[in-house]
Structures are given as structure tokens and as C-alpha cells.
Amino acid sequence: MRRPSPAPGLWLCAAVVSLAGCATAPGAPTGTATASLPVVTATSTATASVTPTPTITATLTPIPVDYSAMIDEINVYLGNTADKKGYDLGIGFEDTLTGQQISIRGDVRYHAMSSFKGPLAVMYLWKLERGEIVEQASDEKNLTLMLKVSANMETTCIIERVGGLDKFNDWLAEQGMSRLNNFVHDWSEWACYDRATGHFYNPPVDSRYFKGDAALGLPGSKALLQCPIPQLPCDKAFAPVDLAHFYARLWRGAIISPAGLERFKGWTKRGPGEAVFYNLLPEGSQATAYIKGGTREKDEVYRVNFFIEAGVLDTPQGAFALAVFMQRNPVWPGTDPMARIAQIAYSYFTAAHSQK
């Protein structure tokens, strides 16, 4: 399903969007530190009752950047916007040069919708490089349509190529993404169909995320499918901080080869007017966004607005990964908060690495 842009100058790359906060209230404190280097924790100057205490974890360099001022600025901004207006904003950030991770309301389960298509394409390339699959003539077209216009039928064709939803979910876990917060349980509304050959494929649901799996630590009784909106089960989920970490690892070459990364960048490169992250960057920033996200304007099924962008912002000073998940903003498309987060992250990242 392809959708028209909801506002002039704003390009939407997903047919469906990520919704947020299924496991824990998005406004609750978030963030964990698991790196070998010292952890720097900064608290916000905003009201403690509404502001989480994120953490920064340095993993790649013994001299981490002091991002405490950035955290404070974001927390104050959220206190004056999302908290006052009653919508949810989950943020995952990673400095690809230092490995520092920041989670602000970003380590809980959000409805992923089309944001899972980026990692799905990476899995395809991963399997291709290992000789587990052989590229077919239709793959390039399907991958391009999946990532550039978020075509759903073509997404199903790629799900088939990687072995199904269960294999995709297992692979996400192998890449270090929490099983409880990152999965696709169901993608059965859009079958892959080849008119020329009559081939038809509809991916079976991964029932482990519905019935539970004790060996994997997955609860049953539909617990993982619970979302804030009862009409919309959390059948596709990501945590922003996990998705940002995935993209940072991808950028550093920890998942696929440099050639594979270049191919992925060709599918996900966006220009100004095609990505919200550009909207408030300073003129002449020379940043390039490589993203996959999703949007959905509220209707009779989706009772509130949803908007996501996730990927990497590459700058002359280096690259950082950013995932921003927004839900329940009463204004459509209401993307200024997401653009403001990108602007703040860009400002502190480039300033810190310009001094090195």
C-alpha cells in the first residue's frame, strides 16, 4: 500500500507506521548500561515526575563524549512539549565513533509497522553474502520498492526470501535485539504474488509471540501483543534504542560487508524534503540521511497519529544513528518534535567531533 504525502514538502516512505510504548509507559524512566567502559549517567533539569533518566554507555573508545548537556536539553524539550500535550516520543541514539548509546524513553516496545523493513533488507544482504540464498531477478525491484516507497506486497516477497517471519525474528535476536521488544508476529495482509508464474506466498504468523515460548523467555496469553490502543495489537514491535544500535553496528561494518552497506545506502538515502530529520538542521549542514520509517494518520482503525524515522545521519564529522518513534501527537503530521530531536543530536555530535 502506497500513501500520498500528508503535507507539502514532506516525503513519507512507509505505508504503515510505528506506534509506541507497549510494555512500559513511554514516560517512565528508561535506559540500561552494559558496556565495559565507565558509564556516564546524566539526569535532567526538567521535572522529575515526567522526565526519564537516560544513560550513556561508551564501548569503542576510552574517551567518551560528554553528552549530558544534550540529554538535559532533550529532556527539558520533552517536558515542555510531549509531556504537556500528552503524546509519546521514544528516542534511541548512538555515536558510531565512540559506541555511546543514549535511550530517552527508548527501551520499551513500540509498534514497529514499516520500520522493520530496514533490518529485513539487511538480513537479505547478510544471507546473500553467506551464500545462504542466491539473488533472483525480482529481488532488486522488490527491495527498492520496499525501502523507497514501503511497498507491502514486495515486503512479503522479501520475507519469503529470508525464510519467513520466524527466521527473521531469530536473526534479530542474534544481532543483539531484545526478543521481547523487537519482532514481527504477523504480516499476513499482503501476499506476495507473481502473475507471470502464479507463485503465491503469505507468511505464516510467528505464533511464539502469541502463545509464548518458555525456552526463549517469551510470555504467552497474547502479552506481547498488548498496545495502548486495543483496536491495534502490537503485532510488529521495535524499541528505538535497539534499532539505533542495530544501525550503528551496520554502519561500523559489524553485520554486512562494505559493498553490502553501499547497496543498502542506495535504497535508503533520502534528500531534504524526503526525511523529517533534515527539517531543522542548520543551513549548509552537509548531513545525509539514510533512513526507513513509517507514518499513519489517525482514522477509524488507527485512532491516533503515528510517525517514525530511524537510520543514520552521516556528517563530515562522522555518523550517528537515530531512531525517533512518535505516537498520539494530536497535530498531523506534527513532525517538528522529531526534527528538533535530530537538530539537537546533530548539534552536539558535530560539535564534539569537530574538536577531535
C-alpha positions as CSV (number, residue, x, y, z in Angstrom):
1,M,0.0,0.0,0.0
2,R,1.5,3.4,-1.0
3,R,0.2,6.6,0.5
4,P,0.4,10.2,-0.7
5,S,2.4,12.7,1.3
6,P,0.2,14.3,4.0
7,A,1.9,17.7,3.8
8,P,3.7,19.8,1.2
9,G,7.5,19.2,1.1
10,L,7.3,16.1,3.4
11,W,8.0,12.7,1.9
12,L,6.6,9.7,3.7
13,C,8.4,6.4,2.9
14,A,6.1,4.0,4.7
15,A,2.7,2.7,4.1
16,V,2.2,2.0,7.8
17,V,3.8,3.4,10.9
18,S,5.4,2.6,14.2
19,L,3.3,3.1,17.3
20,A,4.8,3.3,20.7
21,G,5.1,2.1,24.3
22,C,3.5,-1.4,24.6
23,A,5.4,-2.9,27.5
24,T,6.0,0.1,29.8
25,A,4.5,3.5,29.8
26,P,6.7,5.6,27.4
27,G,7.1,8.4,30.0
28,A,8.7,6.0,32.5
29,P,12.5,6.1,33.2
30,T,14.4,4.1,30.6
31,G,17.9,3.1,29.8
32,T,20.4,0.4,30.8
33,A,24.2,0.4,30.6
34,T,26.1,-2.8,29.7
35,A,29.5,-1.7,28.3
36,S,33.0,-2.4,29.5
37,L,33.9,1.2,29.9
38,P,32.7,3.5,32.6
39,V,29.1,4.6,32.3
40,V,28.2,8.3,32.4
41,T,24.7,9.0,33.6
42,A,23.1,12.4,33.3
43,T,19.8,13.5,34.9
44,S,17.6,16.1,33.5
45,T,16.8,19.5,34.9
46,A,13.2,19.0,33.9
47,T,10.5,17.9,36.4
48,A,11.5,14.5,37.8
49,S,7.9,13.2,37.6
50,V,7.8,13.4,33.9
51,T,11.4,13.1,32.8
52,P,13.3,9.8,32.4
53,T,16.9,9.3,33.4
54,P,18.8,8.1,30.3
55,T,22.2,6.5,30.3
56,I,25.2,6.8,28.1
57,T,27.4,3.8,27.5
58,A,30.8,4.1,25.9
59,T,32.1,1.0,24.1
60,L,34.6,1.8,21.4
61,T,36.9,4.5,22.8
62,P,38.4,5.2,26.3
63,I,37.4,8.9,26.0
64,P,33.7,9.1,25.6
65,V,31.9,12.4,24.6
66,D,30.1,14.2,27.4
67,Y,26.5,14.1,26.1
68,S,25.0,15.1,29.5
69,A,24.1,18.6,28.2
70,M,22.4,17.1,25.1
71,I,20.3,14.8,27.4
72,D,19.3,17.7,29.6
73,E,18.2,19.8,26.6
74,I,16.1,16.9,25.1
75,N,14.5,16.2,28.5
76,V,13.6,19.8,29.0
77,Y,12.2,19.9,25.5
78,L,10.1,16.8,26.1
79,G,8.8,18.2,29.3
80,N,7.6,21.4,27.5
81,T,6.1,19.6,24.5
82,A,5.3,15.9,24.6
83,D,4.6,15.7,28.3
84,K,2.4,18.8,28.3
85,K,0.4,17.8,25.2
86,G,0.1,14.1,26.2
87,Y,1.9,12.4,23.3
88,D,4.7,9.9,23.3
89,L,8.2,10.3,21.9
90,G,10.8,7.5,22.2
91,I,14.4,8.2,21.3
92,G,17.4,5.9,20.6
93,F,20.8,7.5,19.7
94,E,24.2,6.0,19.1
95,D,27.5,7.7,18.4
96,T,29.1,5.4,15.8
97,L,32.6,6.7,16.6
98,T,32.5,6.1,20.4
99,G,29.8,3.5,20.6
100,Q,27.9,5.6,23.2
101,Q,24.2,4.8,23.4
102,I,21.5,7.1,24.7
103,S,18.0,6.0,25.4
104,I,15.3,8.5,26.3
105,R,12.0,6.6,26.7
106,G,13.5,4.3,24.0
107,D,14.0,0.9,25.6
108,V,10.3,-0.1,25.7
109,R,8.3,-1.8,23.0
110,Y,6.8,0.4,20.3
111,H,4.6,-0.8,17.4
112,A,7.1,-1.0,14.6
113,M,5.0,-1.1,11.5
114,S,7.2,-0.3,8.5
115,S,10.4,0.5,10.4
116,F,11.2,-3.3,10.4
117,K,11.8,-3.2,6.6
118,G,15.2,-1.7,7.0
119,P,16.6,-4.6,9.1
120,L,14.7,-7.0,6.8
121,A,16.7,-5.7,3.9
122,V,19.9,-6.1,5.9
123,M,19.1,-9.7,6.7
124,Y,18.6,-10.4,3.0
125,L,22.1,-9.0,2.2
126,W,23.5,-10.9,5.2
127,K,22.2,-14.2,3.8
128,L,23.2,-13.3,0.3
129,E,26.8,-12.7,1.4
130,R,27.0,-16.0,3.2
131,G,25.7,-18.0,0.2
132,E,22.5,-19.0,2.0
133,I,20.4,-17.5,-0.8
134,V,21.0,-16.7,-4.5
135,E,19.8,-13.5,-5.8
136,Q,16.8,-13.7,-8.1
137,A,15.9,-11.3,-10.9
138,S,13.0,-9.8,-9.0
139,D,14.9,-9.2,-5.7
140,E,16.4,-5.8,-6.6
141,K,13.0,-4.4,-7.7
142,N,11.3,-5.8,-4.6
143,L,13.9,-4.4,-2.2
144,T,13.9,-1.0,-3.9
145,L,10.1,-0.7,-3.7
146,M,10.1,-2.0,-0.1
147,L,12.6,0.7,1.1
148,K,11.8,3.6,-1.2
149,V,8.0,3.6,-1.2
150,S,7.4,1.0,1.5
151,A,5.5,-1.4,-0.8
152,N,3.9,-4.1,1.3
153,M,3.5,-6.9,-1.2
154,E,7.1,-6.6,-2.2
155,T,8.0,-6.7,1.5
156,T,6.2,-10.1,1.7
157,C,8.3,-11.3,-1.2
158,I,11.5,-10.4,0.7
159,I,10.1,-12.1,3.9
160,E,9.8,-15.3,1.8
161,R,13.4,-14.9,0.5
162,V,14.9,-14.8,4.0
163,G,12.9,-17.8,5.2
164,G,9.8,-16.4,6.9
165,L,9.0,-14.3,10.0
166,D,10.3,-16.9,12.5
167,K,13.7,-16.8,10.8
168,F,13.7,-13.0,10.7
169,N,12.8,-12.8,14.4
170,D,15.6,-15.3,15.3
171,W,18.0,-13.3,13.3
172,L,17.1,-10.0,15.0
173,A,17.8,-11.7,18.4
174,E,21.2,-13.0,17.0
175,Q,22.0,-9.4,16.2
176,G,21.5,-8.4,19.8
177,M,18.0,-7.0,19.7
178,S,15.8,-7.9,22.6
179,R,13.2,-10.6,21.7
180,L,10.6,-9.1,24.0
181,N,10.8,-5.7,22.2
182,N,11.8,-6.5,18.6
183,F,9.8,-8.8,16.4
184,V,7.2,-9.2,13.6
185,H,4.4,-11.5,14.7
186,D,2.1,-11.1,11.7
187,W,2.4,-9.8,8.2
188,S,-0.5,-11.7,6.6
189,E,-2.5,-8.9,4.9
190,W,-0.3,-8.5,1.9
191,A,0.6,-11.7,0.0
192,C,3.5,-12.0,-2.5
193,Y,2.0,-12.9,-5.9
194,D,3.8,-13.3,-9.2
195,R,1.2,-13.1,-12.0
196,A,3.7,-14.4,-14.6
197,T,4.3,-17.7,-12.7
198,G,1.2,-17.9,-10.4
199,H,3.5,-18.1,-7.4
200,F,1.7,-17.1,-4.2
201,Y,3.2,-16.7,-0.7
202,N,1.6,-15.5,2.5
203,P,3.9,-15.7,5.5
204,P,2.7,-17.8,8.5
205,V,2.5,-15.9,11.8
206,D,5.2,-16.5,14.3
207,S,3.0,-17.9,17.0
208,R,5.8,-17.8,19.6
209,Y,4.9,-14.1,20.1
210,F,1.3,-15.0,20.6
211,K,1.3,-18.3,22.5
212,G,4.7,-17.7,24.2
213,D,7.9,-19.8,24.3
214,A,9.4,-20.6,27.7
215,A,12.8,-21.5,26.2
216,L,13.1,-18.1,24.7
217,G,11.6,-16.2,27.6
218,L,8.5,-15.1,25.7
219,P,5.3,-14.8,27.7
220,G,2.1,-16.3,26.4
221,S,-1.6,-15.2,26.6
222,K,-1.0,-12.5,24.0
223,A,1.0,-10.5,26.5
224,L,3.5,-9.2,23.8
225,L,0.6,-8.1,21.6
226,Q,-0.8,-5.6,24.1
227,C,-0.6,-2.0,23.0
228,P,-2.2,1.2,24.3
229,I,-4.8,1.1,21.6
230,P,-6.9,-2.1,21.9
231,Q,-8.0,-2.0,18.3
232,L,-4.4,-2.2,17.2
233,P,-2.5,-5.2,18.5
234,C,1.3,-4.8,18.9
235,D,2.0,-7.4,16.2
236,K,5.1,-5.7,15.0
237,A,7.4,-4.2,17.6
238,F,10.8,-2.4,18.0
239,A,12.5,-0.5,20.8
240,P,14.1,2.7,19.5
241,V,17.4,2.2,21.3
242,D,17.8,-1.3,19.9
243,L,17.0,-0.1,16.4
244,A,19.6,2.7,16.7
245,H,22.2,0.2,18.0
246,F,21.4,-2.0,15.0
247,Y,22.0,0.8,12.5
248,A,25.2,1.8,14.3
249,R,26.6,-1.7,14.1
250,L,25.5,-1.8,10.4
251,W,27.4,1.4,9.8
252,R,30.5,0.2,11.5
253,G,30.6,-3.0,9.4
254,A,29.6,-5.4,12.1
255,I,26.7,-7.0,10.1
256,I,27.4,-6.9,6.3
257,S,30.3,-6.1,4.1
258,P,31.2,-2.6,2.9
259,A,29.8,-3.5,-0.5
260,G,26.6,-4.6,1.0
261,L,26.3,-1.4,3.1
262,E,26.8,0.7,0.0
263,R,23.9,-1.2,-1.6
264,F,21.7,-0.6,1.4
265,K,22.6,3.1,1.5
266,G,21.4,3.3,-2.2
267,W,18.0,2.1,-1.1
268,T,17.7,4.3,2.0
269,K,19.4,7.6,1.1
270,R,16.9,10.5,1.4
271,G,17.3,14.1,0.5
272,P,15.9,17.3,2.1
273,G,12.1,17.2,1.8
274,E,12.2,13.4,1.9
275,A,13.1,13.0,5.6
276,V,11.9,14.8,8.7
277,F,15.4,14.7,10.3
278,Y,16.6,17.4,7.8
279,N,13.9,19.9,8.6
280,L,15.6,21.9,11.3
281,L,19.3,21.2,10.6
282,P,21.3,24.3,10.1
283,E,21.8,25.5,6.5
284,G,24.9,24.0,4.9
285,S,25.0,21.1,7.4
286,Q,26.2,18.7,4.7
287,A,24.4,15.8,6.5
288,T,23.0,12.9,4.6
289,A,20.2,10.8,6.0
290,Y,19.8,7.0,5.4
291,I,16.5,6.1,6.9
292,K,13.5,3.8,6.9
293,G,10.5,4.8,8.9
294,G,6.7,4.9,8.7
295,T,3.6,7.1,9.2
296,R,-0.1,6.7,9.8
297,E,-2.6,9.4,10.1
298,K,-5.4,8.6,12.5
299,D,-8.6,7.1,11.1
300,E,-11.3,4.7,12.2
301,V,-8.8,1.9,12.8
302,Y,-5.7,3.9,13.9
303,R,-7.3,6.2,16.4
304,V,-4.2,8.4,16.8
305,N,-1.4,9.7,14.7
306,F,1.9,7.8,14.3
307,F,5.2,8.9,12.8
308,I,8.7,7.2,12.9
309,E,12.1,7.8,11.4
310,A,15.1,5.6,12.0
311,G,18.6,5.2,10.5
312,V,21.9,7.0,10.2
313,L,22.8,10.7,9.8
314,D,26.2,10.9,8.1
315,T,28.1,14.2,8.6
316,P,31.6,15.4,7.7
317,Q,32.5,14.8,11.4
318,G,31.2,11.2,11.4
319,A,27.9,9.4,11.7
320,F,25.3,8.8,14.4
321,A,22.4,6.5,14.5
322,L,19.0,7.9,15.5
323,A,15.6,6.3,15.9
324,V,12.6,8.5,16.9
325,F,9.2,7.0,17.5
326,M,6.2,9.3,18.0
327,Q,2.6,8.5,18.7
328,R,-0.6,10.3,19.8
329,N,0.6,13.7,18.7
330,P,-2.8,15.5,18.1
331,V,-1.3,17.5,15.3
332,W,-0.8,15.9,11.9
333,P,1.9,15.4,10.7
334,G,3.3,17.1,13.7
335,T,6.9,16.3,12.9
336,D,8.5,19.4,14.5
337,P,9.4,17.5,17.7
338,M,11.2,14.8,15.7
339,A,13.1,17.4,13.6
340,R,14.0,19.2,16.8
341,I,15.5,16.0,18.4
342,A,17.5,15.4,15.2
343,Q,18.7,19.0,15.3
344,I,19.8,18.7,19.0
345,A,21.6,15.4,18.3
346,Y,23.3,16.8,15.2
347,S,24.5,19.9,17.1
348,Y,26.1,18.1,20.0
349,F,27.5,15.3,17.9
350,T,29.2,17.5,15.3
351,A,30.5,20.0,18.0
352,A,32.0,17.1,20.0
353,H,33.8,15.5,17.0
354,S,34.9,18.8,15.4
355,Q,37.1,19.3,18.4
356,K,39.0,16.0,17.9
